[in-house]
């Protein structure tokens, strides 16, 4: 590999993409983890909503629990039941219930999102490596990875939140993907995800970022319910999600992985012109939101 001494802009080829898992590559609507968090808190007689759980999707699971415990309604219920606000011991207790419940359910949510396998084929044809990262832990991924492989999806690198010192929005999982894939510099890589923390992670790593509005956590609906929405309603929701992604730093916003191949090619062209993700965002034309 030729090292890039950053005295001049990188104009080499795009080398790798790093995909999130649930809501990006598999599990349309990111349904699996959201439901588990509701069930977990119910075991402690604490009522949380799917919306409560979705606020922190993409974070490492222990941090996800910690963030949910800080929600005023959750903290108030906990104090009423246990005469104290939730602390780290409580986070540990909740996590002890969460991991086995996630492990038990995760393989049921390994179906590839439409367009994923075609996208993978496109990356192979372009000789672009495929990395992946996730808020799931190693025991959870021990179930997810073989289930997804049976359905045709097997990325070149798999990094989970328990492999590194801290999860998103820290860039460590992206860095570990670069090590495993032996790719450098970071502007030759793209992070693709469906949460705000995905976007922040990619930006913090110095990578191009693509946010997915329709298939993932932010919309939070399975494919059949998405198809049942009135077009105007769906477009309004996706526009609002796209705005949040852009504010978080996304370079491109599309509906799902089925729209990413064209964006990958465009980023490749921009790299050839010396564009850098930390300096130049998408041109003044509207962010992408093409139809499926």
C-alpha positions as CSV (number, residue, x, y, z in Angstrom):
1,X,0.0,0.0,0.0
2,X,1.3,3.5,-0.9
3,X,1.1,5.8,2.1
4,X,-0.3,9.3,1.6
5,X,1.7,12.1,3.1
6,X,-1.0,14.8,3.4
7,X,0.9,17.6,1.8
8,X,-1.3,17.4,-1.3
9,X,-5.0,16.3,-1.7
10,X,-5.6,12.6,-2.1
11,X,-6.7,11.8,-5.6
12,X,-6.5,8.0,-5.5
13,X,-9.4,5.6,-5.7
14,X,-12.2,5.0,-3.3
15,X,-11.0,2.0,-1.2
16,X,-13.7,0.9,1.2
17,X,-17.2,1.4,2.5
18,X,-18.2,0.8,6.2
19,X,-21.8,-0.2,6.7
20,X,-23.8,-0.2,9.8
21,X,-25.9,-3.4,10.4
22,X,-29.5,-3.0,11.6
23,X,-31.4,-0.5,9.6
24,X,-28.7,-0.2,7.0
25,X,-27.7,-3.7,5.8
26,X,-30.3,-5.9,7.5
27,X,-33.5,-5.6,9.5
28,X,-35.5,-3.0,7.6
29,X,-36.9,-0.5,10.0
30,X,-34.3,-1.5,12.7
31,X,-37.1,-3.4,14.4
32,X,-35.2,-5.9,16.5
33,X,-33.2,-3.8,19.0
34,X,-36.0,-1.3,19.6
35,X,-38.5,-3.9,20.7
36,X,-35.9,-5.6,23.0
37,X,-35.3,-2.4,24.9
38,X,-39.0,-2.0,25.6
39,X,-39.2,-5.6,26.9
40,X,-36.0,-5.2,29.0
41,X,-37.3,-2.2,30.9
42,X,-40.7,-3.9,31.3
43,X,-38.9,-6.7,33.3
44,X,-38.1,-3.9,35.9
45,X,-41.7,-2.6,35.8
46,X,-40.6,0.5,33.9
47,X,-42.6,1.6,31.0
48,X,-40.7,2.9,28.0
49,X,-41.9,3.5,24.4
50,X,-40.4,2.4,21.1
51,X,-39.7,6.1,20.6
52,X,-37.7,6.3,23.9
53,X,-35.6,3.4,22.7
54,X,-35.0,4.7,19.2
55,X,-33.6,8.0,20.4
56,X,-30.3,6.4,21.2
57,X,-30.0,3.7,18.6
58,X,-26.6,3.2,17.2
59,X,-24.9,3.7,20.5
60,X,-23.0,0.9,22.3
61,X,-25.7,-1.0,24.2
62,X,-24.6,-0.1,27.7
63,X,-24.4,3.5,26.7
64,X,-27.8,3.2,25.2
65,X,-29.2,1.9,28.5
66,X,-27.4,4.7,30.4
67,X,-29.0,7.3,28.1
68,X,-32.5,5.9,28.5
69,X,-32.1,5.9,32.2
70,X,-31.4,9.6,32.0
71,X,-34.8,10.3,30.3
72,X,-36.9,12.2,32.9
73,X,-39.9,9.9,32.6
74,X,-37.7,6.8,33.1
75,X,-35.7,8.3,36.0
76,X,-39.0,9.3,37.7
77,X,-40.4,5.8,37.4
78,X,-37.2,4.3,38.7
79,X,-37.1,6.7,41.7
80,X,-40.7,5.9,42.5
81,X,-40.2,2.2,42.4
82,X,-36.7,1.9,43.9
83,X,-36.4,5.1,45.9
84,X,-33.4,6.3,44.0
85,X,-32.4,7.5,40.5
86,X,-30.8,4.8,38.4
87,X,-27.0,4.5,38.8
88,X,-24.2,2.5,37.3
89,X,-25.1,-0.6,39.3
90,X,-28.6,-0.3,37.8
91,X,-27.2,0.1,34.3
92,X,-25.2,-3.1,34.9
93,X,-28.4,-4.9,36.1
94,X,-30.4,-3.8,33.1
95,X,-27.6,-4.7,30.7
96,X,-27.4,-8.2,32.2
97,X,-31.0,-8.7,31.1
98,X,-30.5,-6.9,27.7
99,X,-27.6,-9.0,26.3
100,X,-29.3,-12.4,26.5
101,X,-32.6,-11.0,25.2
102,X,-30.7,-9.4,22.2
103,X,-28.9,-12.6,21.5
104,X,-32.1,-14.6,21.6
105,X,-33.8,-12.3,19.1
106,X,-31.1,-11.1,16.8
107,X,-31.0,-13.9,14.3
108,X,-34.7,-13.3,13.5
109,X,-33.7,-9.8,12.2
110,X,-31.0,-10.8,9.7
111,X,-32.9,-10.4,6.4
112,X,-30.9,-8.2,4.0
113,X,-32.6,-4.9,3.2
114,X,-33.7,-4.8,-0.5
115,X,-30.8,-3.6,-2.6
116,X,-28.1,-4.7,-0.2
117,X,-26.8,-7.7,-2.2
118,X,-26.8,-5.7,-5.5
119,X,-24.8,-3.0,-3.7
120,X,-22.3,-5.7,-2.5
121,X,-22.0,-7.0,-6.0
122,X,-21.3,-3.4,-7.2
123,X,-18.6,-3.0,-4.6
124,X,-17.0,-6.3,-5.6
125,X,-17.0,-5.2,-9.3
126,X,-15.3,-1.9,-8.3
127,X,-12.8,-3.7,-6.1
128,X,-14.0,-1.7,-3.1
129,X,-13.7,-3.4,0.3
130,X,-16.8,-3.8,2.5
131,X,-16.4,-3.1,6.3
132,X,-19.1,-3.1,8.9
133,X,-19.6,-1.8,12.4
134,X,-22.5,-2.0,14.9
135,X,-23.7,-1.1,18.4
136,X,-24.2,-4.8,18.9
137,X,-21.7,-6.7,21.1
138,X,-19.6,-9.7,20.2
139,X,-22.1,-12.3,21.6
140,X,-24.9,-10.7,19.7
141,X,-22.9,-10.6,16.5
142,X,-22.0,-14.3,17.0
143,X,-25.6,-14.9,16.1
144,X,-26.1,-12.2,13.5
145,X,-23.1,-12.9,11.3
146,X,-23.9,-16.5,10.4
147,X,-27.6,-15.7,10.0
148,X,-26.8,-12.9,7.6
149,X,-24.2,-15.0,5.8
150,X,-26.8,-17.7,5.1
151,X,-28.9,-15.0,3.4
152,X,-26.0,-13.9,1.3
153,X,-24.3,-11.0,3.2
154,X,-20.8,-11.4,4.4
155,X,-18.7,-8.2,4.7
156,X,-14.9,-8.3,4.7
157,X,-14.5,-6.8,8.2
158,X,-16.8,-6.9,11.2
159,X,-16.2,-4.6,14.2
160,X,-18.6,-4.4,17.1
161,X,-18.9,-2.1,20.1
162,X,-17.3,-4.5,22.5
163,X,-14.1,-4.7,20.3
164,X,-13.1,-1.1,21.0
165,X,-12.7,1.3,24.0
166,X,-15.9,3.3,23.3
167,X,-18.7,3.1,20.7
168,X,-20.2,5.8,18.6
169,X,-19.9,8.7,18.1
170,X,-16.2,7.9,18.7
171,X,-14.5,6.9,15.5
172,X,-12.8,3.8,16.9
173,X,-14.9,1.2,15.0
174,X,-14.1,3.0,11.8
175,X,-10.4,3.0,12.6
176,X,-10.5,-0.7,13.4
177,X,-12.2,-1.4,10.1
178,X,-9.4,0.5,8.3
179,X,-6.8,-1.6,10.1
180,X,-8.6,-4.9,9.3
181,X,-9.2,-3.8,5.7
182,X,-5.7,-2.2,5.4
183,X,-7.1,0.9,3.9
184,X,-5.7,4.4,4.1
185,X,-6.2,7.4,4.0
186,X,-9.6,7.8,5.7
187,X,-10.9,10.1,2.9
188,X,-10.8,7.0,0.7
189,X,-13.5,5.4,2.9
190,X,-17.3,6.0,3.2
191,X,-19.4,5.4,6.3
192,X,-23.0,4.4,5.6
193,X,-25.6,4.4,8.4
194,X,-29.1,5.1,9.5
195,X,-28.6,7.0,12.8
196,X,-27.3,10.3,13.9
197,X,-24.5,8.5,15.8
198,X,-23.5,6.7,12.5
199,X,-23.1,10.1,10.8
200,X,-21.1,11.5,13.7
201,X,-18.9,8.5,13.8
202,X,-18.0,8.7,10.1
203,X,-17.4,12.5,10.4
204,X,-15.2,12.0,13.4
205,X,-13.2,9.4,11.5
206,X,-12.6,11.8,8.6
207,X,-14.6,9.7,6.2
208,X,-17.4,10.5,3.7
209,X,-20.8,9.8,5.2
210,X,-24.1,8.7,3.7
211,X,-27.3,8.8,5.8
212,X,-30.2,6.5,5.1
213,X,-33.6,8.0,5.9
214,X,-36.1,5.3,5.0
215,X,-34.8,1.8,5.8
216,X,-33.5,2.5,9.3
217,X,-34.1,3.7,12.8
218,X,-35.1,7.3,12.2
219,X,-38.3,6.3,10.3
220,X,-38.5,3.1,12.3
221,X,-41.1,1.3,10.2
222,X,-41.0,-2.2,8.5
223,X,-41.2,-2.2,4.7
224,X,-44.9,-3.0,4.5
225,X,-45.9,-0.1,6.8
226,X,-43.6,2.3,4.8
227,X,-45.4,1.2,1.6
228,X,-48.8,1.9,3.3
229,X,-48.0,5.5,4.1
230,X,-49.4,8.2,1.9
231,X,-46.7,9.6,-0.4
232,X,-46.9,13.1,1.0
233,X,-46.7,11.8,4.6
234,X,-43.7,9.6,3.8
235,X,-41.9,12.4,2.0
236,X,-42.4,14.9,4.8
237,X,-41.0,12.4,7.3
238,X,-38.0,11.6,5.1
239,X,-37.3,15.3,4.6
240,X,-37.3,15.9,8.3
241,X,-34.9,13.0,8.9
242,X,-32.7,14.2,6.0
243,X,-32.5,17.6,7.7
244,X,-31.3,16.1,10.9
245,X,-28.7,14.0,9.1
246,X,-27.4,17.1,7.2
247,X,-27.2,19.0,10.5
248,X,-25.2,16.1,11.9
249,X,-22.7,16.4,9.0
250,X,-23.9,13.9,6.4
251,X,-22.3,14.5,3.0
252,X,-25.2,12.7,1.2
253,X,-28.7,11.6,2.2
254,X,-30.6,8.9,0.4
255,X,-33.5,6.6,1.3
256,X,-31.7,3.3,1.5
257,X,-28.7,1.1,0.5
258,X,-30.5,0.6,-2.9
259,X,-29.6,4.2,-3.8
260,X,-26.0,4.2,-2.6
261,X,-24.2,2.8,-5.6
262,X,-24.6,6.1,-7.6
263,X,-23.4,8.1,-4.6
264,X,-20.3,5.9,-4.2
265,X,-19.4,6.5,-7.8
266,X,-19.9,10.3,-7.3
267,X,-17.6,10.3,-4.3
268,X,-15.1,8.4,-6.3
269,X,-15.2,11.1,-9.0
270,X,-14.8,13.8,-6.4
271,X,-11.8,12.1,-4.8
272,X,-10.2,12.2,-8.3
273,X,-10.7,15.9,-8.3
274,X,-9.0,16.3,-4.9
275,X,-12.2,16.8,-2.8
276,X,-11.9,16.0,0.9
277,X,-14.7,15.1,3.2
278,X,-13.5,17.4,6.0
279,X,-13.5,20.4,3.7
280,X,-16.2,20.0,1.0
281,X,-19.7,18.8,1.4
282,X,-22.2,18.1,-1.4
283,X,-22.6,20.8,-3.9
284,X,-25.3,23.4,-3.7
285,X,-27.8,21.1,-5.5
286,X,-30.5,19.6,-3.1
287,X,-29.4,16.5,-1.1
288,X,-30.3,13.3,-2.8
289,X,-33.6,11.7,-2.0
290,X,-34.3,9.6,-5.1
291,X,-37.2,7.2,-5.3
292,X,-36.8,3.5,-4.7
